[in-house]
Amino acid sequence: MSMKVATRQVDGIVVLDLSGRITLGEGSVTLRDAVHDVLAKGSKNILLNLGDISYIDSSGIGEMVSAFTSVKNAGGELKLLNLTKKVHDLLQITKLYTVFDIKDDEASAIAAFKK
Amino acid sequence: MRVSLKLSSSLESVDKIERTAEEFATLAGFDEDTVPNIAMAVREAAVNAILHGNAYNPAKNITATFEANSDALIVRIADEGTGFDPTNVPDPLAAENILRGSGRGIFLIKAFMDEVHFRQLHPGTELTLIKHRAPAQPAA
């Protein structure tokens, strides 16, 4: 199953609802394109909703790190929402849990962005 | 129990090897928490073989061999590339590497498997991934 992205706006924050698998190839490219598209349109704050992401491999993790860096370099913030246990464990193992700002609740995630 | 696959250097081959690892580990009796970790380690090894080993060269294949015995699951992934120096892999947890967009594959393989061995094939590299069976719990 490839990755799908749905984009919506909540209080000026772009929420990317991701579903499927973020893996080498199509999934990673789809995420990269979605983030670049948001930045190209002038938005800088992105909330990645990973609630329906069933699987991430090392390429997918790398793509999330690259997205984090791209958004930060553009002067914005990228936060993660609704991690599954598997993704949570992967971010802990790779010590990225402390790099990303991770939220369990959309309303508090949106409120946490500097606007 | 033994399965061997010889596949082209494509992402479809990675998916097939991952699915085979999942099915094989399940059939071999590993539990539902361990099977996805084995499948991920095997996937990462297959990605390395195709991407870094064979560099997507359609003239080169990768082989994947799955074996299970009473002690362990043993998976061997071999490419036909120019070789690989496992001592030359940067630590992805180091502060200077933590924000790199790649370089976590070998780390995840080692995190999820009990033993990882590299062997140069001239040409190519073979990774052997071993997951031991959990020791039986003593009777109460």
gemmi code that builds the backbone of each chain (N, CA, C; Angstrom):
import gemmi

chains = {
    "A": [
        ("MET", (0.857, -1.199, 0.000), (0.000, 0.000, 0.000), (0.890, 1.244, 0.000)),
        ("SER", (0.704, 2.114, -0.991), (1.517, 3.324, -1.056), (0.962, 4.382, -0.092)),
        ("MET", (1.730, 5.468, 0.061), (1.293, 6.493, 1.010), (0.348, 7.492, 0.353)),
        ("LYS", (-0.615, 7.950, 1.118), (-1.538, 8.977, 0.638), (-1.454, 10.183, 1.570)),
        ("VAL", (-1.695, 11.367, 0.993), (-1.648, 12.604, 1.776), (-2.921, 13.402, 1.541)),
        ("ALA", (-3.545, 13.839, 2.620), (-4.663, 14.783, 2.530), (-4.246, 16.049, 3.272)),
        ("THR", (-4.484, 17.196, 2.646), (-4.033, 18.463, 3.225), (-5.228, 19.282, 3.701)),
        ("ARG", (-5.127, 19.834, 4.902), (-6.164, 20.748, 5.397), (-5.497, 21.821, 6.240)),
        ("GLN", (-6.243, 22.879, 6.522), (-5.717, 23.986, 7.331), (-6.528, 24.106, 8.610)),
        ("VAL", (-5.846, 24.265, 9.730), (-6.521, 24.498, 11.009), (-5.840, 25.687, 11.680)),
        ("ASP", (-6.541, 26.768, 11.841), (-5.988, 27.977, 12.487), (-4.650, 28.403, 11.881)),
        ("GLY", (-4.559, 28.351, 10.565), (-3.340, 28.798, 9.892), (-2.223, 27.773, 9.845)),
        ("ILE", (-2.448, 26.610, 10.445), (-1.445, 25.535, 10.411), (-1.852, 24.524, 9.341)),
        ("VAL", (-0.895, 24.098, 8.527), (-1.197, 23.077, 7.519), (-1.065, 21.697, 8.166)),
        ("VAL", (-2.161, 20.950, 8.132), (-2.135, 19.588, 8.663), (-2.068, 18.627, 7.476)),
        ("LEU", (-1.039, 17.778, 7.472), (-0.937, 16.740, 6.436), (-1.346, 15.415, 7.079)),
        ("ASP", (-2.501, 14.901, 6.670), (-2.964, 13.605, 7.165), (-2.374, 12.520, 6.266)),
        ("LEU", (-1.433, 11.759, 6.815), (-0.748, 10.736, 6.024), (-1.324, 9.361, 6.328)),
        ("SER", (-1.388, 8.516, 5.302), (-1.829, 7.138, 5.538), (-1.030, 6.194, 4.650)),
        ("GLY", (-0.875, 4.962, 5.129), (-0.124, 3.956, 4.374), (1.279, 3.770, 4.902)),
        ("ARG", (2.213, 3.595, 3.997), (3.607, 3.299, 4.365), (4.543, 4.378, 3.841)),
        ("ILE", (5.468, 4.851, 4.702), (6.500, 5.783, 4.244), (7.780, 4.965, 4.092)),
        ("THR", (8.046, 4.533, 2.866), (9.209, 3.687, 2.619), (9.970, 4.207, 1.415)),
        ("LEU", (11.152, 3.620, 1.182), (11.990, 4.017, 0.043), (11.150, 3.997, -1.227)),
        ("GLY", (11.279, 5.041, -2.033), (10.527, 5.087, -3.284), (9.328, 5.995, -3.159)),
        ("GLU", (8.188, 5.483, -3.547), (6.992, 6.315, -3.680), (6.589, 7.032, -2.388)),
        ("GLY", (6.600, 6.306, -1.268), (6.157, 6.905, -0.008), (7.015, 8.086, 0.412)),
        ("SER", (8.339, 7.899, 0.346), (9.251, 8.973, 0.734), (9.121, 10.164, -0.209)),
        ("VAL", (8.999, 9.890, -1.499), (8.879, 10.965, -2.489), (7.575, 11.735, -2.284)),
        ("THR", (6.501, 11.026, -1.988), (5.210, 11.677, -1.770), (5.284, 12.631, -0.579)),
        ("LEU", (5.938, 12.194, 0.499), (6.084, 13.055, 1.675), (6.930, 14.287, 1.335)),
        ("ARG", (8.056, 14.051, 0.641), (8.944, 15.163, 0.269), (8.190, 16.185, -0.585)),
        ("ASP", (7.452, 15.703, -1.580), (6.710, 16.599, -2.476), (5.642, 17.378, -1.706)),
        ("ALA", (4.967, 16.705, -0.771), (3.890, 17.359, -0.018), (4.445, 18.497, 0.834)),
        ("VAL", (5.575, 18.241, 1.497), (6.179, 19.270, 2.358), (6.704, 20.437, 1.513)),
        ("HIS", (7.373, 20.111, 0.414), (7.894, 21.173, -0.458), (6.761, 22.002, -1.047)),
        ("ASP", (5.653, 21.359, -1.354), (4.493, 22.050, -1.904), (3.933, 23.057, -0.891)),
        ("VAL", (3.867, 22.645, 0.376), (3.376, 23.545, 1.431), (4.297, 24.755, 1.553)),
        ("LEU", (5.614, 24.489, 1.592), (6.587, 25.585, 1.736), (6.549, 26.506, 0.515)),
        ("ALA", (6.392, 25.921, -0.669), (6.364, 26.724, -1.903), (5.163, 27.662, -1.928)),
        ("LYS", (4.100, 27.258, -1.245), (2.891, 28.095, -1.226), (2.934, 29.133, -0.114)),
        ("GLY", (4.055, 29.170, 0.624), (4.248, 30.227, 1.607), (3.888, 29.873, 3.035)),
        ("SER", (3.357, 28.668, 3.258), (3.071, 28.255, 4.641), (4.344, 27.683, 5.253)),
        ("LYS", (4.522, 27.894, 6.547), (5.767, 27.448, 7.181), (5.535, 26.504, 8.357)),
        ("ASN", (4.318, 26.405, 8.820), (4.043, 25.544, 9.970), (3.247, 24.323, 9.533)),
        ("ILE", (3.825, 23.142, 9.817), (3.221, 21.892, 9.322), (3.063, 20.905, 10.474)),
        ("LEU", (1.877, 20.309, 10.542), (1.618, 19.235, 11.501), (1.444, 17.948, 10.699)),
        ("LEU", (2.355, 16.985, 10.914), (2.252, 15.700, 10.211), (1.446, 14.739, 11.069)),
        ("ASN", (0.253, 14.393, 10.597), (-0.586, 13.448, 11.324), (-0.262, 12.029, 10.852)),
        ("LEU", (0.401, 11.261, 11.735), (0.879, 9.919, 11.362), (-0.038, 8.813, 11.890)),
        ("GLY", (-1.247, 9.184, 12.301), (-2.152, 8.215, 12.926), (-2.475, 7.020, 12.052)),
        ("ASP", (-2.501, 7.212, 10.720), (-2.825, 6.103, 9.807), (-1.602, 5.599, 9.051)),
        ("ILE", (-0.418, 5.922, 9.577), (0.805, 5.381, 8.977), (1.083, 4.023, 9.611)),
        ("SER", (1.053, 2.985, 8.783), (1.204, 1.632, 9.317), (2.672, 1.221, 9.435)),
        ("TYR", (3.544, 1.903, 8.696), (4.929, 1.415, 8.625), (5.836, 2.524, 8.127)),
        ("ILE", (7.015, 2.644, 8.730), (8.046, 3.562, 8.242), (9.366, 2.803, 8.225)),
        ("ASP", (10.118, 2.884, 7.119), (11.449, 2.277, 7.114), (12.510, 3.366, 7.303)),
        ("SER", (13.786, 3.003, 7.188), (14.842, 3.988, 7.471), (14.793, 5.147, 6.469)),
        ("SER", (14.383, 4.864, 5.236), (14.250, 5.946, 4.245), (13.138, 6.909, 4.649)),
        ("GLY", (12.039, 6.349, 5.160), (10.926, 7.182, 5.614), (11.322, 8.043, 6.804)),
        ("ILE", (12.089, 7.434, 7.730), (12.584, 8.211, 8.878), (13.465, 9.346, 8.367)),
        ("GLY", (14.357, 9.019, 7.430), (15.241, 10.041, 6.861), (14.459, 11.156, 6.181)),
        ("GLU", (13.379, 10.785, 5.520), (12.573, 11.798, 4.835), (11.884, 12.714, 5.841)),
        ("MET", (11.456, 12.158, 6.968), (10.840, 12.997, 8.006), (11.870, 13.951, 8.601)),
        ("VAL", (13.101, 13.470, 8.782), (14.166, 14.330, 9.300), (14.463, 15.453, 8.296)),
        ("SER", (14.515, 15.095, 7.009), (14.775, 16.103, 5.972), (13.649, 17.135, 5.935)),
        ("ALA", (12.416, 16.671, 6.102), (11.267, 17.591, 6.121), (11.384, 18.540, 7.308)),
        ("PHE", (11.764, 17.982, 8.467), (11.957, 18.790, 9.680), (12.982, 19.890, 9.419)),
        ("THR", (14.108, 19.508, 8.788), (15.183, 20.465, 8.512), (14.742, 21.516, 7.494)),
        ("SER", (14.046, 21.087, 6.444), (13.576, 22.029, 5.406), (12.644, 23.073, 6.005)),
        ("VAL", (11.722, 22.612, 6.847), (10.743, 23.530, 7.444), (11.452, 24.488, 8.411)),
        ("LYS", (12.377, 23.946, 9.194), (13.119, 24.780, 10.148), (13.938, 25.832, 9.406)),
        ("ASN", (14.599, 25.420, 8.325), (15.405, 26.360, 7.538), (14.551, 27.444, 6.885)),
        ("ALA", (13.272, 27.124, 6.673), (12.356, 28.112, 6.078), (11.774, 29.032, 7.154)),
        ("GLY", (12.185, 28.808, 8.404), (11.707, 29.654, 9.497), (10.410, 29.172, 10.123)),
        ("GLY", (10.041, 27.919, 9.841), (8.794, 27.386, 10.390), (9.020, 26.263, 11.380)),
        ("GLU", (7.931, 25.574, 11.700), (7.996, 24.449, 12.631), (7.288, 23.248, 12.020)),
        ("LEU", (7.835, 22.062, 12.278), (7.166, 20.824, 11.877), (6.970, 19.975, 13.121)),
        ("LYS", (5.741, 19.597, 13.392), (5.454, 18.768, 14.565), (4.799, 17.472, 14.105)),
        ("LEU", (4.878, 16.449, 14.953), (4.286, 15.145, 14.634), (3.093, 14.881, 15.543)),
        ("LEU", (2.076, 14.239, 14.976), (0.841, 13.967, 15.721), (0.463, 12.494, 15.576)),
        ("ASN", (-0.059, 11.905, 16.660), (-0.674, 10.569, 16.634), (0.257, 9.458, 16.156)),
        ("LEU", (1.370, 9.305, 16.850), (2.283, 8.228, 16.474), (1.714, 6.874, 16.893)),
        ("THR", (1.832, 5.882, 16.017), (1.509, 4.516, 16.430), (2.648, 4.019, 17.322)),
        ("LYS", (2.405, 2.914, 18.015), (3.444, 2.394, 18.917), (4.717, 2.049, 18.139)),
        ("LYS", (4.525, 1.487, 16.943), (5.675, 1.065, 16.130), (6.542, 2.282, 15.745)),
        ("VAL", (5.866, 3.357, 15.297), (6.609, 4.554, 14.887), (7.252, 5.213, 16.112)),
        ("HIS", (6.510, 5.232, 17.202), (7.036, 5.766, 18.466), (8.323, 5.032, 18.855)),
        ("ASP", (8.285, 3.697, 18.787), (9.457, 2.885, 19.151), (10.638, 3.179, 18.222)),
        ("LEU", (10.348, 3.324, 16.923), (11.414, 3.609, 15.953), (12.086, 4.943, 16.255)),
        ("LEU", (11.293, 5.948, 16.595), (11.861, 7.269, 16.889), (12.652, 7.233, 18.196)),
        ("GLN", (12.252, 6.377, 19.117), (13.020, 6.254, 20.363), (14.364, 5.572, 20.111)),
        ("ILE", (14.324, 4.478, 19.338), (15.554, 3.736, 19.042), (16.566, 4.633, 18.337)),
        ("THR", (16.073, 5.463, 17.422), (16.969, 6.311, 16.616), (17.259, 7.650, 17.293)),
        ("LYS", (16.773, 7.809, 18.525), (16.982, 9.024, 19.324), (16.370, 10.272, 18.680)),
        ("LEU", (15.403, 10.076, 17.787), (14.761, 11.223, 17.142), (13.548, 11.695, 17.939)),
        ("TYR", (13.202, 10.927, 18.961), (12.043, 11.291, 19.776), (12.258, 12.652, 20.439)),
        ("THR", (13.511, 12.966, 20.720), (13.811, 14.251, 21.365), (14.012, 15.371, 20.342)),
        ("VAL", (14.196, 14.999, 19.080), (14.377, 16.011, 18.019), (13.025, 16.583, 17.610)),
        ("PHE", (12.062, 15.688, 17.386), (10.733, 16.123, 16.951), (9.887, 16.556, 18.144)),
        ("ASP", (8.999, 17.519, 17.885), (7.976, 17.851, 18.875), (6.776, 16.962, 18.557)),
        ("ILE", (6.464, 16.052, 19.487), (5.463, 15.014, 19.226), (4.244, 15.232, 20.111)),
        ("LYS", (3.070, 15.227, 19.482), (1.823, 15.485, 20.205), (0.838, 14.335, 20.002)),
        ("ASP", (-0.049, 14.163, 21.004), (-1.079, 13.132, 20.917), (-2.448, 13.718, 20.629)),
        ("ASP", (-2.559, 15.033, 20.710), (-3.870, 15.660, 20.604), (-3.775, 16.828, 19.613)),
        ("GLU", (-4.660, 16.828, 18.623), (-4.537, 17.814, 17.545), (-4.708, 19.249, 18.049)),
        ("ALA", (-5.682, 19.455, 18.916), (-5.941, 20.819, 19.382), (-4.724, 21.400, 20.109)),
        ("SER", (-4.110, 20.588, 20.974), (-2.938, 21.111, 21.698), (-1.736, 21.228, 20.768)),
        ("ALA", (-1.680, 20.373, 19.752), (-0.583, 20.487, 18.771), (-0.705, 21.803, 18.006)),
        ("ILE", (-1.912, 22.124, 17.569), (-2.138, 23.368, 16.817), (-1.801, 24.572, 17.719)),
        ("ALA", (-2.233, 24.501, 18.973), (-2.000, 25.609, 19.910), (-0.517, 25.809, 20.203)),
        ("ALA", (0.274, 24.739, 20.047), (1.700, 24.804, 20.400), (2.560, 25.508, 19.347)),
        ("PHE", (2.008, 25.714, 18.162), (2.794, 26.422, 17.130), (2.933, 27.888, 17.492)),
        ("LYS", (4.127, 28.451, 17.216), (4.326, 29.882, 17.394), (3.702, 30.574, 16.192)),
        ("LYS", (2.738, 31.428, 16.435), (2.046, 32.056, 15.292), (2.351, 33.531, 15.214)),
    ],
    "B": [
        ("MET", (13.753, -26.087, 7.567), (12.936, -25.208, 6.725), (13.862, -24.202, 6.025)),
        ("ARG", (13.749, -24.105, 4.702), (14.661, -23.241, 3.952), (13.968, -22.710, 2.702)),
        ("VAL", (14.157, -21.422, 2.423), (13.623, -20.796, 1.204), (14.735, -19.945, 0.609)),
        ("SER", (14.876, -20.000, -0.713), (15.894, -19.180, -1.363), (15.282, -18.434, -2.549)),
        ("LEU", (15.610, -17.151, -2.679), (15.075, -16.320, -3.763), (16.232, -15.658, -4.490)),
        ("LYS", (16.114, -15.574, -5.813), (17.068, -14.787, -6.596), (16.245, -13.769, -7.376)),
        ("LEU", (16.508, -12.480, -7.120), (15.614, -11.439, -7.637), (16.395, -10.308, -8.300)),
        ("SER", (15.693, -9.569, -9.140), (16.309, -8.430, -9.827), (16.497, -7.259, -8.860)),
        ("SER", (17.275, -6.271, -9.283), (17.569, -5.114, -8.427), (16.458, -4.076, -8.548)),
        ("SER", (15.340, -4.332, -7.880), (14.202, -3.411, -7.970), (13.516, -3.278, -6.620)),
        ("LEU", (12.709, -2.219, -6.485), (11.963, -2.032, -5.235), (10.907, -3.125, -5.058)),
        ("GLU", (10.417, -3.681, -6.168), (9.460, -4.800, -6.067), (10.132, -5.991, -5.385)),
        ("SER", (11.408, -6.182, -5.664), (12.144, -7.286, -5.021), (12.263, -7.047, -3.515)),
        ("VAL", (12.479, -5.785, -3.129), (12.548, -5.452, -1.696), (11.238, -5.828, -1.011)),
        ("ASP", (10.118, -5.448, -1.641), (8.802, -5.758, -1.062), (8.600, -7.272, -0.956)),
        ("LYS", (9.035, -8.000, -1.990), (8.855, -9.464, -1.977), (9.698, -10.098, -0.861)),
        ("ILE", (10.919, -9.624, -0.699), (11.798, -10.172, 0.342), (11.233, -9.858, 1.727)),
        ("GLU", (10.700, -8.648, 1.885), (10.095, -8.272, 3.176), (8.896, -9.176, 3.493)),
        ("ARG", (8.024, -9.383, 2.487), (6.844, -10.246, 2.698), (7.274, -11.668, 3.018)),
        ("THR", (8.295, -12.157, 2.314), (8.777, -13.523, 2.563), (9.330, -13.635, 3.982)),
        ("ALA", (10.059, -12.601, 4.420), (10.606, -12.615, 5.786), (9.481, -12.687, 6.816)),
        ("GLU", (8.442, -11.912, 6.568), (7.302, -11.879, 7.500), (6.634, -13.256, 7.570)),
        ("GLU", (6.382, -13.837, 6.390), (5.710, -15.142, 6.349), (6.606, -16.229, 6.943)),
        ("PHE", (7.890, -16.190, 6.614), (8.819, -17.227, 7.067), (8.990, -17.171, 8.585)),
        ("ALA", (9.144, -15.956, 9.120), (9.327, -15.815, 10.573), (8.072, -16.260, 11.317)),
        ("THR", (6.911, -15.975, 10.730), (5.650, -16.413, 11.351), (5.569, -17.934, 11.351)),
        ("LEU", (5.870, -18.535, 10.190), (5.840, -20.003, 10.088), (6.855, -20.642, 11.027)),
        ("ALA", (7.973, -19.954, 11.235), (9.033, -20.493, 12.103), (8.668, -20.361, 13.582)),
        ("GLY", (7.556, -19.678, 13.874), (7.062, -19.638, 15.250), (7.450, -18.418, 16.055)),
        ("PHE", (7.972, -17.374, 15.389), (8.291, -16.147, 16.136), (7.004, -15.389, 16.446)),
        ("ASP", (7.017, -14.644, 17.560), (5.771, -14.022, 18.016), (5.462, -12.733, 17.248)),
        ("GLU", (4.250, -12.224, 17.474), (3.750, -11.100, 16.667), (4.491, -9.789, 16.932)),
        ("ASP", (5.217, -9.707, 18.048), (6.036, -8.511, 18.287), (7.380, -8.608, 17.563)),
        ("THR", (7.886, -9.825, 17.448), (9.214, -10.026, 16.859), (9.177, -10.069, 15.332)),
        ("VAL", (8.109, -10.640, 14.769), (8.038, -10.808, 13.307), (8.200, -9.474, 12.550)),
        ("PRO", (7.495, -8.388, 12.931), (7.677, -7.132, 12.184), (9.101, -6.581, 12.283)),
        ("ASN", (9.755, -6.824, 13.410), (11.137, -6.350, 13.557), (12.093, -7.124, 12.643)),
        ("ILE", (11.870, -8.443, 12.561), (12.682, -9.257, 11.641), (12.435, -8.791, 10.205)),
        ("ALA", (11.154, -8.589, 9.863), (10.807, -8.177, 8.491), (11.445, -6.831, 8.153)),
        ("MET", (11.469, -5.920, 9.136), (12.070, -4.602, 8.876), (13.585, -4.724, 8.680)),
        ("ALA", (14.244, -5.525, 9.524), (15.699, -5.706, 9.384), (16.033, -6.300, 8.017)),
        ("VAL", (15.246, -7.293, 7.602), (15.483, -7.935, 6.308), (15.222, -6.944, 5.174)),
        ("ARG", (14.176, -6.139, 5.311), (13.889, -5.118, 4.292), (15.068, -4.144, 4.156)),
        ("GLU", (15.589, -3.696, 5.297), (16.701, -2.743, 5.263), (17.934, -3.367, 4.593)),
        ("ALA", (18.166, -4.652, 4.867), (19.304, -5.334, 4.239), (19.086, -5.437, 2.727)),
        ("ALA", (17.845, -5.718, 2.323), (17.544, -5.831, 0.887), (17.676, -4.470, 0.205)),
        ("VAL", (17.238, -3.409, 0.881), (17.386, -2.052, 0.320), (18.867, -1.737, 0.119)),
        ("ASN", (19.677, -2.037, 1.117), (21.121, -1.781, 0.994), (21.722, -2.546, -0.178)),
        ("ALA", (21.292, -3.806, -0.335), (21.837, -4.647, -1.406), (21.492, -4.071, -2.778)),
        ("ILE", (20.271, -3.600, -2.927), (19.818, -3.114, -4.237), (20.289, -1.688, -4.504)),
        ("LEU", (20.198, -0.859, -3.482), (20.513, 0.576, -3.653), (22.031, 0.821, -3.624)),
        ("HIS", (22.684, 0.349, -2.574), (24.112, 0.631, -2.409), (24.986, -0.462, -3.042)),
        ("GLY", (24.543, -1.718, -2.970), (25.330, -2.812, -3.540), (25.234, -2.829, -5.060)),
        ("ASN", (24.061, -3.155, -5.567), (23.887, -3.300, -7.015), (23.571, -1.986, -7.723)),
        ("ALA", (23.325, -0.921, -6.966), (23.041, 0.404, -7.535), (21.953, 0.327, -8.617)),
        ("TYR", (20.916, -0.472, -8.363), (19.767, -0.636, -9.281), (20.187, -1.186, -10.653)),
        ("ASN", (21.377, -1.759, -10.747), (21.840, -2.290, -12.037), (20.964, -3.495, -12.422)),
        ("PRO", (20.238, -3.388, -13.549), (19.332, -4.487, -13.917), (20.066, -5.776, -14.275)),
        ("ALA", (21.370, -5.677, -14.531), (22.136, -6.881, -14.873), (22.579, -7.639, -13.616)),
        ("LYS", (22.373, -7.021, -12.439), (22.804, -7.665, -11.196), (21.596, -8.109, -10.380)),
        ("ASN", (21.755, -9.230, -9.706), (20.664, -9.784, -8.884), (21.018, -9.722, -7.402)),
        ("ILE", (19.998, -9.931, -6.589), (20.281, -10.181, -5.172), (19.691, -11.541, -4.808)),
        ("THR", (20.314, -12.188, -3.857), (19.774, -13.462, -3.389), (19.414, -13.327, -1.911)),
        ("ALA", (18.337, -13.957, -1.552), (17.873, -13.953, -0.155), (17.600, -15.400, 0.243)),
        ("THR", (18.227, -15.837, 1.312), (18.038, -17.213, 1.779), (17.537, -17.189, 3.219)),
        ("PHE", (16.472, -17.893, 3.457), (15.842, -17.939, 4.782), (15.958, -19.366, 5.313)),
        ("GLU", (16.423, -19.486, 6.541), (16.577, -20.799, 7.164), (16.106, -20.722, 8.603)),
        ("ALA", (15.452, -21.753, 9.070), (15.072, -21.789, 10.491), (15.460, -23.139, 11.058)),
        ("ASN", (16.025, -23.125, 12.249), (16.303, -24.376, 12.946), (15.801, -24.251, 14.385)),
        ("SER", (16.177, -25.181, 15.217), (15.632, -25.183, 16.578), (16.155, -24.009, 17.411)),
        ("ASP", (17.243, -23.402, 16.972), (17.838, -22.315, 17.751), (17.519, -20.924, 17.228)),
        ("ALA", (17.385, -20.800, 15.909), (17.348, -19.439, 15.356), (16.768, -19.387, 13.952)),
        ("LEU", (16.473, -18.153, 13.546), (16.143, -17.828, 12.156), (17.387, -17.176, 11.562)),
        ("ILE", (17.789, -17.657, 10.398), (19.009, -17.133, 9.758), (18.644, -16.650, 8.354)),
        ("VAL", (18.925, -15.370, 8.075), (18.619, -14.802, 6.760), (19.920, -14.300, 6.154)),
        ("ARG", (20.152, -14.682, 4.908), (21.344, -14.193, 4.199), (20.891, -13.395, 2.980)),
        ("ILE", (21.406, -12.159, 2.865), (21.087, -11.293, 1.726), (22.411, -10.969, 1.030)),
        ("ALA", (22.501, -11.297, -0.245), (23.757, -11.061, -0.971), (23.515, -10.223, -2.217)),
        ("ASP", (24.448, -9.292, -2.472), (24.368, -8.503, -3.710), (25.579, -8.824, -4.577)),
        ("GLU", (25.650, -8.173, -5.737), (26.767, -8.392, -6.665), (27.508, -7.073, -6.897)),
        ("GLY", (27.538, -6.240, -5.862), (28.132, -4.907, -5.980), (29.632, -4.901, -5.771)),
        ("THR", (30.155, -3.712, -5.522), (31.606, -3.545, -5.445), (32.159, -3.806, -4.041)),
        ("GLY", (31.295, -4.150, -3.112), (31.764, -4.435, -1.754), (31.414, -3.317, -0.787)),
        ("PHE", (31.540, -3.620, 0.486), (31.053, -2.702, 1.508), (31.913, -2.854, 2.747)),
        ("ASP", (32.321, -1.727, 3.324), (33.130, -1.774, 4.538), (32.250, -1.417, 5.740)),
        ("PRO", (31.841, -2.411, 6.520), (30.917, -2.146, 7.627), (31.525, -1.304, 8.746)),
        ("THR", (32.873, -1.204, 8.757), (33.514, -0.407, 9.807), (33.478, 1.086, 9.476)),
        ("ASN", (33.031, 1.389, 8.253), (33.064, 2.772, 7.779), (31.672, 3.413, 7.761)),
        ("VAL", (30.789, 2.927, 8.654), (29.420, 3.460, 8.687), (29.305, 4.464, 9.838)),
        ("PRO", (28.950, 5.714, 9.551), (28.838, 6.706, 10.625), (27.739, 6.328, 11.635)),
        ("ASP", (27.966, 6.669, 12.895), (26.983, 6.391, 13.945), (25.803, 7.351, 13.802)),
        ("PRO", (24.594, 6.824, 13.476), (23.462, 7.737, 13.250), (22.957, 8.406, 14.532)),
        ("LEU", (23.432, 7.935, 15.695), (23.002, 8.537, 16.959), (23.914, 9.685, 17.389)),
        ("ALA", (25.064, 9.818, 16.730), (25.992, 10.892, 17.092), (25.360, 12.246, 16.776)),
        ("ALA", (25.667, 13.231, 17.613), (25.028, 14.552, 17.477), (25.206, 15.133, 16.075)),
        ("GLU", (26.386, 14.876, 15.470), (26.640, 15.463, 14.146), (25.881, 14.734, 13.034)),
        ("ASN", (25.321, 13.548, 13.352), (24.617, 12.772, 12.311), (23.110, 12.685, 12.535)),
        ("ILE", (22.647, 13.134, 13.692), (21.255, 12.870, 14.073), (20.255, 13.477, 13.083)),
        ("LEU", (20.637, 14.571, 12.419), (19.711, 15.199, 11.468), (20.015, 14.829, 10.010)),
        ("ARG", (20.801, 13.776, 9.825), (21.061, 13.327, 8.449), (19.820, 12.650, 7.885)),
        ("GLY", (19.628, 12.825, 6.591), (18.444, 12.257, 5.939), (18.599, 10.805, 5.544)),
        ("SER", (19.756, 10.184, 5.870), (19.952, 8.767, 5.540), (20.973, 8.187, 6.513)),
        ("GLY", (21.241, 6.886, 6.372), (22.307, 6.268, 7.164), (21.839, 5.555, 8.422)),
        ("ARG", (20.551, 5.168, 8.464), (20.041, 4.473, 9.655), (19.757, 2.991, 9.411)),
        ("GLY", (19.944, 2.523, 8.178), (19.578, 1.144, 7.833), (20.346, 0.096, 8.623)),
        ("ILE", (21.673, 0.166, 8.590), (22.495, -0.825, 9.304), (22.212, -0.765, 10.801)),
        ("PHE", (22.027, 0.452, 11.307), (21.730, 0.627, 12.730), (20.439, -0.120, 13.109)),
        ("LEU", (19.398, 0.026, 12.270), (18.125, -0.645, 12.572), (18.259, -2.162, 12.457)),
        ("ILE", (19.031, -2.619, 11.471), (19.256, -4.068, 11.329), (19.873, -4.610, 12.625)),
        ("LYS", (20.899, -3.923, 13.117), (21.578, -4.379, 14.343), (20.670, -4.273, 15.561)),
        ("ALA", (19.785, -3.260, 15.551), (18.884, -3.087, 16.696), (17.863, -4.224, 16.785)),
        ("PHE", (17.448, -4.744, 15.610), (16.347, -5.718, 15.607), (16.806, -7.169, 15.546)),
        ("MET", (18.076, -7.402, 15.171), (18.554, -8.780, 15.081), (19.567, -9.032, 16.205)),
        ("ASP", (19.790, -10.310, 16.519), (20.740, -10.642, 17.594), (22.178, -10.666, 17.088)),
        ("GLU", (22.347, -11.076, 15.843), (23.697, -11.115, 15.257), (23.625, -10.618, 13.823)),
        ("VAL", (24.624, -9.838, 13.416), (24.726, -9.372, 12.028), (26.175, -9.581, 11.585)),
        ("HIS", (26.357, -10.312, 10.500), (27.707, -10.579, 9.995), (27.811, -10.133, 8.539)),
        ("PHE", (28.975, -9.583, 8.191), (29.231, -9.137, 6.822), (30.313, -10.036, 6.221)),
        ("ARG", (30.147, -10.386, 4.963), (31.166, -11.201, 4.282), (31.342, -10.662, 2.868)),
        ("GLN", (32.589, -10.459, 2.467), (32.854, -9.993, 1.096), (32.834, -11.189, 0.152)),
        ("LEU", (32.172, -11.026, -1.001), (31.987, -12.154, -1.916), (32.852, -12.061, -3.173)),
        ("HIS", (33.367, -10.899, -3.502), (34.231, -10.727, -4.692), (33.560, -11.214, -5.964)),
        ("PRO", (32.607, -10.612, -6.588), (32.125, -9.306, -6.146), (30.912, -9.452, -5.222)),
        ("GLY", (30.659, -8.403, -4.473), (29.442, -8.347, -3.675), (29.669, -8.458, -2.189)),
        ("THR", (28.575, -8.347, -1.486), (28.584, -8.421, -0.023), (27.430, -9.314, 0.410)),
        ("GLU", (27.689, -10.138, 1.413), (26.617, -10.949, 1.990), (26.418, -10.544, 3.443)),
        ("LEU", (25.181, -10.238, 3.777), (24.823, -9.973, 5.174), (24.121, -11.206, 5.726)),
        ("THR", (24.539, -11.637, 6.892), (23.833, -12.724, 7.576), (23.176, -12.147, 8.821)),
        ("LEU", (21.862, -12.294, 8.882), (21.091, -11.768, 10.012), (20.563, -12.954, 10.811)),
        ("ILE", (20.800, -12.955, 12.111), (20.376, -14.084, 12.949), (19.490, -13.584, 14.084)),
        ("LYS", (18.346, -14.221, 14.221), (17.468, -13.953, 15.368), (17.302, -15.251, 16.138)),
        ("HIS", (17.761, -15.269, 17.377), (17.639, -16.474, 18.197), (16.226, -16.603, 18.734)),
        ("ARG", (15.839, -17.817, 18.934), (14.545, -18.044, 19.578), (14.678, -17.676, 21.049)),
        ("ALA", (13.601, -17.107, 21.611), (13.635, -16.775, 23.036), (13.745, -18.074, 23.821)),
        ("PRO", (14.595, -18.093, 24.871), (14.702, -19.323, 25.663), (13.357, -19.681, 26.283)),
        ("ALA", (13.079, -20.967, 26.346), (11.810, -21.420, 26.912), (11.713, -20.999, 28.374)),
        ("GLN", (10.517, -20.593, 28.775), (10.300, -20.212, 30.169), (10.270, -21.475, 31.034)),
        ("PRO", (10.937, -21.441, 32.186), (10.870, -22.616, 33.060), (9.443, -22.839, 33.571)),
        ("ALA", (9.085, -24.105, 33.726), (7.738, -24.415, 34.211), (7.561, -23.889, 35.626)),
        ("ALA", (6.354, -23.384, 35.896), (6.075, -22.817, 37.228), (5.997, -23.918, 38.260)),
    ],
}
model = gemmi.Model(1)
for chain_id, residues in chains.items():
    chain = gemmi.Chain(chain_id)
    for i, (resn, *xyz) in enumerate(residues, 1):
        res = gemmi.Residue()
        res.name, res.seqid = resn, gemmi.SeqId(i, " ")
        for name, pos in zip(("N", "CA", "C"), xyz):
            atom = gemmi.Atom()
            atom.name, atom.element = name, gemmi.Element(name[0])
            atom.pos, atom.b_iso = gemmi.Position(*pos), 0.0
            res.add_atom(atom)
        chain.add_residue(res)
    model.add_chain(chain)
structure = gemmi.Structure()
structure.add_model(model)
structure.setup_entities()
